[in-house]
Each structure stands twice: as structure tokens, then as C-alpha cells.
Amino acid sequence: MTKEELTHALQHKIDNKTKPTGSLGQLERIALQLGLIQQTLSPQMENPAMFVFAADHGLADEGISPYPKEVTWQMAMNFMKGGAAINVFCRQHDIQIKIVDAGVDFDFPEDSPVIRAKIARGTRNMRHEPAMTTDECQRALEQGAQLVRETSANGCNVIGFGEMGIGNTSASSLLMHKFTGYSIEVCTGRGAGLQDAALDRKTRLLKEVAEKYTTETPLETLATFGGLEIAMMCGGMLEAANLGMVVLVDGFIATAAALTACQFEPEVRDNLFFCHTSDEKGHRLMLSYMKAEPVLNLGLRLGEGTGAALAYPLLVSATKFINEMASFDEAGVSSK
């Protein structure tokens, strides 16, 4: 069946459920997209997983966050102990959570339940030099892809992407600026809660960094301005799409990773569900640029994958109605 034929068949199935046409709103769009991703009239969510990638950022040394760099590893430990918001929501919805050390400037205890994928102890301070070498960035992309391959092989077909890293809204703002052409001013927000004076300073600093480097390829841009957790998410999203998986994109930083992935492979866009509209400045604009219809709008700005975990049960509901709701014929209800 061609994509056009499958689209028509899915839409016919959706429209012939016992309801007025279009009355389930976004759930109908979600069910259609799920069917197209899985190439079936009966999409299913199986063994969901949530990756939370943690990494440090050299640019954090410039005081771009109200929190010290140590919070990255401290929060990662909190994830491992099950005490963070993402742990609560993953437990609620039976989502397996995987914490990944992509590049934290800390040595986790040997018995920590963390996936050890550290490429470096954080990125470099891009005020002075590129965040990563292209080799480090390529290795991070490949590591993200490998983790997704392993998870897919264990029967998972839906995967969420979250992150933790003090300073990572700055890297994301720079990537957004470079890939969309929007000004640094509209791409830069308060992150973890900067006040006005500190936000002005952050904006000036990012403008300085943006003007310092010229890059030609998506890999060079990601290496220069990105983060190790962003690169691993990008590589993971690329591989998940290649494997026909459903990809749950969280907030501002995860969307920056998705935007980057689309620079490598535009077709990745078809597999992405943008789970919510973050309160971080720039996110709504980035979603609009990507022609995304986010599932939720709850004023979240936490990261960690929380928005993706909260949106997941709505995708399950979309599979339930398309698979279990009676059609007009089955119910003996007149459709006209």
C-alpha cells in the first residue's frame, strides 16, 4: 500500500467511527500519524521507553544559569533514585526510564544505575572555542543511535527524549538561531529562571558566541554550538525514525535536538510528536517554524522529558479509539 493509499484508508477508518467527523480533534490527527509511522491501520504503543540524557556545558562557567554546574550531576543522581518529576510520571504510565551520562563533569558511583556513555566531561566554553570537535559530536550522535537500536531490539516502538544539563537552554538557543535564522533575542529565554539583568547578559553573550563562528554543515553547527546530550538526542531521533519508531519530543532543548536532526534528515519530521508547548521563550516560535502542533500546553518548563511522559497516554488513547471504537456499520448507527 502506498503512503497515499494508507492515508486514505486510515482517514476512512477514523471518519467511520461512531462520532461526528473530526469530533475527536487532535486525537484523530495523532491516530493518523501513528498509523502512517507504523504503516498499519491498527497502530499500537509497545514497551515505551524514556531516555534522559545528562551533560554539562562549558559555557555555564560564564554564569548563564541561576544554578551552579553541580546541579547537573545532583539531579542525575535524583533521577537514578526515582525522586524527580520524570520518575513520577514514568512510573504512573509504565514507561521504562533510562538515565544516560552523555557528558557530565562527575564520576558517578560504580553501582549507579546509569548508562555510561560519557564522551567528555562536558563541552568546552564556546565563548573561547567550539563546544565539541566534530569527532566528539559524531561519537555522541552514534552513541545515541546505538542506545535506540538496543531499546528497539527489546520490543520498544515508542521512545521519549528528555535531558538535564545546566546551560543547555543557551546551546539550544544558539542552534535555533543558526538553523532558523531567527534573531538571538527571540531565541533566548530565562532558562532555569534568570532575572531581567542576567537575561540581558545571557543574550549579549550568546550574540557574541553566535558571531564568533561560521559553520557550513549541520555536523559543524551542532559541534560548535550544541551539547553532548543534545547531540545524543539528535542521533537517537535519527535512528528511531530510521527504525520506524514513534518519537516523543519534550520541550525547548529536545525540540532543538529535533530541529537539528531534521537538518541531517528532513524525513525524520514524520516520526516526531511534539508533546507540549514550553514556557521557555523561543519554543513556540521553533514549533511554528517546524509546523508542529503540540499535544499539550501546560506552561511546563522543566525538561527531563516530563512533557513527553504526560503526553504519552493521549497517544495511547488515539490507538484505543482507532482500534476499539465501533464503526457506524458495526454499531448499527446511521452515518447520515
N, C-alpha and C positions, 0 to 999 in steps of 0.2 A: 504494500500500500504506500503510495506517495505521501509526502507531508500534506499536500493539499487535500488528498482523499481522506487522510486520517483526521485532519482538522474538521472537515465537513462531517465525518462520522461522529466525532466527539461532540461537536456542536449540536448535531441532531439528537444524540442521546441525552445531552443536557437539557435541550429545549423540550423534550418529550417527557420529562419528569412531571409529576402531578403538582404543578405550580404555574403561575403566570410567567411568561417568558421574561428572563432577566431578573426575576424577583429575589434570587439569592445573591444578587450583586456581585461583589468581588469574589465570592466563593466559586462562582461559575467560571470566572477568568482563571482562577487558581486551578480548578479541576481540568480545564482545557490545557493549561501549560503543563501540568503534571502528566497528562496523557501523552502530550507531544514529546516530553523529555523521555518518558519510559516506552514510547511507541506502542501504546496499548489503549484499548477502550476501558480498561479496568485498572487504573493506577493504584499502587499500594505503597505505604510507608513501612519500611522494614529495617529493624535494628538501628535506630537513629544514633548518631554519634555527634559529640560537640568537641571540637578542638579549641583549646585556649592556649595561644602562643604568647610566651613572655620573653621580653628582651629589653635591654637598656639602650639609651641613646646618649651619645657623647654631647649632643647639643644641650642636654639637660644641665651641663656644667655652667651654662650661661644664665641660669635662673629663669627658665621659661615656664616653670611649673611652680605652683604654691607648695608642692610636696617634694621632699628630697628623693634622690635616686633610690635610696634603700627601700622605698615603699614597693618597688617592683618585686624584689625577692620576698619581701614580707607578705605581700598579697599572694604571690605564687604559693608560699607555704600555707596561707589561709585556704587557697583553692584545694591544696592537697589534703588538708584536714577536714574539708567539707563545709567550711564556715561562711563562704561567700554567697552572694545573691545567685550567681550562676549555679552553684551546687544545689541550692534550694529548688530552683526551677527545673534543673535536670532531674533531680530526684522525683519531683512532682509528676513529670511527664515521661519517666522511664527512658531518659536519654543518657547514654554512656558518655561520661566526661573524660577527656584526655588532656592532661596538662603537659605542655611542651616547653622545655628550656631551649628557646631558639638562640638566645644570646644574652643571658642575664649575667651581670657582673657579681657573681656569687657562686660559691661551691655548695650545692645542696647536699645534705647528709646522704650517705650511701644508701640508706634504707628508705629514702623519699620515693613516693610513687609518682615519679616524674619521668617523662620521656626525655632522655638526654640527647639533644640534637644541637648542642651549642656550637655555633660556627666561630664566634669570637665573644669576648666579654663585653658585649655592647658594640654599637657603632662608634666611629670617630666623630669628633666635634666638627661638623661641616662648616662651621664658621671659618675653619682653618684648612680643612682638607675634605675630600669626599667621604661620605658616611661609610662606604664599603668599597673594596676593589670589585671589579666585575667578576673576578673569580669567586670571591666570597658570596657575592649576590647570586651567582649561578648555582653555587653549592646549596644556598638556602632555598632556592627555587626547587632544586632536585630533591632536597630533604623533605620539603612539604609534599611534593608529588609522591615520594616513596611512602610516607605515612598514610596518605589517602589510599594508595594501592593496597597496602596491608589491611586497612579497615574495610575496603570494598571486598577483598578476598574472604573476609569473615562474615559476609552476608549483609553488609550495610548498604543501603541505597539512598540514604538522605544524610547529609553532613552539614553541620553548622560551623561557622568560623567566628571566634572571638579572640580577644587579645588583652594583654596587660603590659604596659611599658611607660614609665614616666617620660614625658616628652614626645609621645608618639602622635599627638594631635598636630604638632609642628611639622613632623615629617609628612603627615597626611595632607596638611595644607599646602606644602610645597609640591607634592605630587599632583594634587588637584590643580594648582596654579599652572604647572608645566603642561599637563595633559589637556586641560580645558581652555587655557588662555584667559581665565578669569583673573582679576587683579588679586594680589596678595591680601589687600584689605578685606575683600569679600570672602576670601578663603580662610581667614584666620579668626578663630574664636577663643573663648575663655578656657578651653580645655577643662582641667580639673577645678576651675573656679577662680581664675585670675581677676583681680580688680582692675579698674579702668587704667590706671597708670602703668601697671605691669602688662596689661594687654597692649597698650600703645608701644611699650618697649619690645614686646614679643613681635609685634607687627613690623617694626623697624628692623629688627634683627633678621626676620625671615626675608624681608625685602633685600637686605644686604646679601644674604646667602643665595637667594634666587638669582641675583645679578652677577654673582661671582663665577658661576659655571655655565658653560654651554655644552649641552649634550645632544646627541643625534638619534640614538636608538632607545626603545623602551628599556632595555637592559642597562644602558648607561645612565638613564634618568633615574631608574629605581636604585641603582647602586650609589649614585651621587646624593640623592635626597631622601631615600627610604630608610626603613629599619629592617632588622633581621626578622622580626615577627611579621612585618608586612610582606616581605619577600617570601617567607614560608607560606603565608596565607595565599599569596598570589600563585605560587607553584601548586599548592593544594587545590585551588579552584580550577586551575587549568587542567589538572589531572582528573578531578572529579567530573568536569564536563566531558572530557575525553572518554571517561568510563560510563557516561550516561546517567550520572547521579544527580539527584536534586541538591542544589547548593543553597543553604540558608545564610544570607549576608546580614550581619548585625548592623552596627551603627557607622559613625563617621570614618573610623580607621579601617574597618572591614570593607566599607564601600570604596575607600581609596585603593585598597588591595584589589577589589573587583574592577575598578576603573583601570588599574594598571594591567590586570590580566586581559582585559579587552583590548589593550594596545598590542599585546602579543598575539591574541587570537580573538577576533571580534565575535566569532560564533559562540564563545563562552557565555555571552549575554543571554542566550536562550535558556540556559540551565539555572539562572540566578533568580532567587526570590529575595527581594529587598524587604526585610522583615519589619522595619519601622522607620519613622522619621525622627532623627535625633534632635535634641535641643541645641546641639553644637552648631554654631554659626557656620554656614557653608554647606551643611549636609543637604538641606532642602534643595539648594542650587545644584549640587552634584547629582542628586537623584533626578532632578529635572533634565539635566544635561544627558543623563543616561536613559531618559524616557521611562523611568521606573515608577511604578505605582506601589508604594509601600503598603504592607499589610496592616500595620498598626501606627497610631500616632498618640503616644502616651507621655510625651515630654521626657523620655529617658535620655540620659547622657552618662551612663555608667560604663558602657563597654562590656568586656568579659564574655560577650555572646548572649547577654541577658535578653535583648530584644528578639534574637533568633529563637531562643528557648520558649519565649512567651508566644511567638507566632506559630510555632510548630503544631500545636493542637488544632489550629484553624486549617492547616493543610490536611491534617488527618480528617477533619470534618468534611473537607472538599472531596476526599476519596470516599468517605462514607456515603455522602448523598449520591455521588455518581454511580456507586456500586450497589447501594441498598434501597434507595428510594424507588418506589414503584413508578412505572411509566403510566400514561393515560390508558393504554390498552390493558396493561396488567391489572390496573385498579378498576377498570370498567367505568372510567370517568370520561365524559365528553371533553374533547380538547378544543372545541369551537362552540 
